[in-house]
Amino acid sequence: MTFELGPALLFCPADRPERYAKAATRADAVILDLEDAVATADKAAARESLIAQPLDPTTTIVRVNAFDTDDFELDLAALAKTAYRFVMLAKASHPSELDALKGFDVIALCETAAGVLAAGSLAAIEHVVALMWGAEDLVASLGGTSSRRADGSYRQVAQHARSTVLLAAGANDTAAIDSVYLEFADLDGLATEAEDAAASGFAATACIHPGQVDVIREAYAPSADQVEGARELLSAAETERGVFSFNGRMVDEPVLRHARSVIARAARIAR
């Protein structure tokens, strides 16, 4: 299945049903979170809210707790009482964990060292429609204390994990989702990171605050000039053979594929 949700995926704590509708209307898809956003004492109430306050299942993802927790089975029992089909598995680390999620369209969240190293195997599973990575849990799994440097840039291990998950997804014709930007007041930093994600090949970026949604959408949306330039290039290619020159630039098949990606992303966002 092709993953077409995005580009802005907004997390919403599942124990805050009063926020469900707002999150759903603001973002391209909402991620109802049963895991880290919910305190242990509130997880039962979160599952009850998940059942009692349904959203559109075509644009809703449910993040369930990790496979090796007691809450995982309880989350699945709650899911069985809903129409939701998109499930994000927290701390996915081994393909066998996804056997319990057959019948769902799964986003495998690679946010531990084991999960990042298993990204290729996870992406190859038939019912996995996307991979996402997470920086903070990853660094915590390594015994570290921060995923970013003082200037806001990712540390090398986080950059490596981000690239590894993107490459694993691409190698298996699966979508990749970029991690959240925690400094929600720093919209310029978010814009820079989301623009890089879009240009690198991510299908979407997750976020934690409604104010981040429009920034992500703008970052992923090709400009009118980019779309027009891509169309002109593809039109010119129709009368050329092999490598050719266009506006002072050498053009070959990879460059044409870039142009096709611009057109496809513009069409997807328009939908």
N, C-alpha and C positions, 0 to 999 in steps of 0.2 A: 504493500500500500504506500502511495506517495504521501508524505507528510506536508500538508499545506497550511497548517496553522502558523500564525505569526504575521509580521515579524516581532511584535511585542507581546510577550507572555507574562502576565502579571500574577505573582504569588498572592494568595489570600489565606490567612489562617482559617482552618476549617471550623474552629470553635468561635468564629465571629460571623455568624450568619447574617447579621445586619449589614455586613460589608459585601456580601456575595453579589447582589444586583449591581452595585456601583462598580465593582471590579469588572464584572462581565460587560458592562456597557462601555467602560473606558478602554479596555484592552482588546486585542485581537483574539486572545484566548485567556482564560483564567485558570490558574493552578491552585486548586483547593488543597491546602497542605495539612496532612494529618501527622507530619513528622516534626521537624525541628521547630516550626513556628508554634507548636502546641505543647504546653507543659504536660508532664506525665499525668498529673492529677486531672487534667482537662480533656484527655484523649477520648474517653467514653462519651463525653458531651459533644465533642467534635464529630464523632461518628454518627451520633443521633441527629445533629444538625445537617450533616451530609445527606442523610436520608430524608429529613423533613423539609428541606429547602432546596428543591431541585432547580438546576440551571439547564440551559441548552446543552445536551450531551455532545453535540458536534463541535462545540467550542470550549469544552471544559476538560481539564486534565486533573486527575486526582493523584497527589503524591502520597504513596503509602510508606509505612515504616520499613526498615531494612528486613531482609529475609530471616535473619537470625535473631529477631526480637519476638517477644510474645505478642506484640501489637500487630505483627504482620497478618496472622490468621484472623484476628479480630477485624482488621481493616478489610480483608477479603470478604468476610461475612457481611459487613456493612455494604460493600460494593455490590454484592449480589442482590441487594434490595433497591438498587438504583439502575438507571439506564446508562450510566457512564461507561464508555468503552476505552477512553484514553487513560492509561495508568503510567505514572512515573515511579519507578522503583528506586528508592533511596539506597545509596551505598551499594549499588550492584557490583558484584565482584567475580561471579562465576556463572557460566551459562546454565548450569543446573538449577540455579535459583529461579530462572524464568519459566520453568516447567509449570509452576503453580499459576502462572499468568497467561496460559494459553487461552485463547478466546478474547483476549484484550489486545489493543494496539499499545505496545509498550515503549516508553522512553526510558532507556537505561541510563541512570545517573552515575557517572564514573567520578567518584569523589574521594576515593582512597587510593593508596598506591596499588593495591591489588586490582581495583577497578580500572585504573588507567592502563595497567599492563594487560588487562583482559579485554580492552576496548574492541579489538578486532574480532575476537570470538563472540562478544556480545552483539556486535553489529551484524554478524552473519546469521543470527537467529531469525527465522522467518517472520515471527510476529513482533520483532523489534522494528519500529518505524523511525526512531531517532535516538541519537546519543546526546547526552548533555554532560558537561563536566562542572565540577565545583571546586573552587580554589581553597576555601577555608577548611573544609573537612579534610581535603587532601593534605594540606600542610600539617593539620593536627594529627593525621594518621602517621606522619613522619616524625612526630615529636617536635615540630617547629612551632613558631609563635606568630608568624605574619606571612601572608602571601605576597605582600607588596613592599616596595622600598618607600623611603620617605617622600620621594617625588610622585608617588602614586603608581608607578610602573610595576608590573609583575616581576617577582623574583624569577630567576632562571628556571627553577623546577616547575613553577606554575606555567610559565611560557611553554615549557616542554610538554606538560600535560595537555594544555590547550591545543597545541599542534598535533599531538598524538591522537587525541579524540577526533579532531577534524579529519585527519588523514584516515583513521580507521573507518569513520562514517563514509567518507568519499570512496574508499576502496571497496565498500560493500553497497554502494548506491543507496546509502541511508542518509537522512538529514542530520545535521549537527546543530546544537543549540548552545549559544555562548552563555557563560556564567553571569551572575548578577553583579552589578556595580553597587557596592554597599554605601558609598558616599552619595546619598540620594540628592543632596543639595548641590553637588558639583556636576551640573549639567554639561559644562564644557568637557570635562573629563569623560563623562558618559558618551557624549557625541563622538569624541575622538575614538573611543574604544568600539562603539557600535559601527562607525564608518569602517574601521579596520576589519571588524567581523564580517560585514557585508561584502567588502572587497575580497576577503580571503575565502569566502565560500560558505559561511554559516547561513543557515536558513532562518534563524530567529535569535533573539536575545531575551533572556528572562530578566524580570525586574521586580523590585520590591515596593515601589511607590507609584501611585497613579501619575504623578508629575513626571515620571521618566518615560511614559508611553510615547508621547508625541516626539520626543527627542529620538527615540529608537526608530519610530516610523520614518522620520525625516532622513535619518542616516541610511536606512535601507532603500529608500525610494530613489531611483535614478532621477537626475534632473531632466528637464525637458530637453536641454542641450545634449545631454548624454544619450537620451533615447533617439533624438533626431540624428546625432552623429552615428550611432550604431546602425540605424536604418539606412543611412546614406552609404555606409561602408558595405553593408550586406547587399545593397542594390548594385554597387559598383562591382562586387565580386561575381555577380551573375554573368558578366561579360568578360571575365578574366580567366586565365588558366594558370593554376599553380600560384607561385609567389608573385605579388605585384606591388606597386607603389601607390599609396593613397595619401594625399595631403602631406607629402614629404616623409611618410613613414612606411617601412616595409611591412607588408601584410602577408601572413601565412595562415594555415588552418587554426592554430591556437588563438591567434588574434581574432579570427572570425568567431570562434567559440566564445570568446569574451563578449563580443558584440551580441551574440545570441542570448547569453546569460543576462545581459542588461535588458533586452526586450522581454525575456521571460519573467524577470523579477518585477519589472514595471507592470506586466499583465497580472501577475499574481497579487501584487499589492492593490491594484485597481479592483480586483475581485473582492 
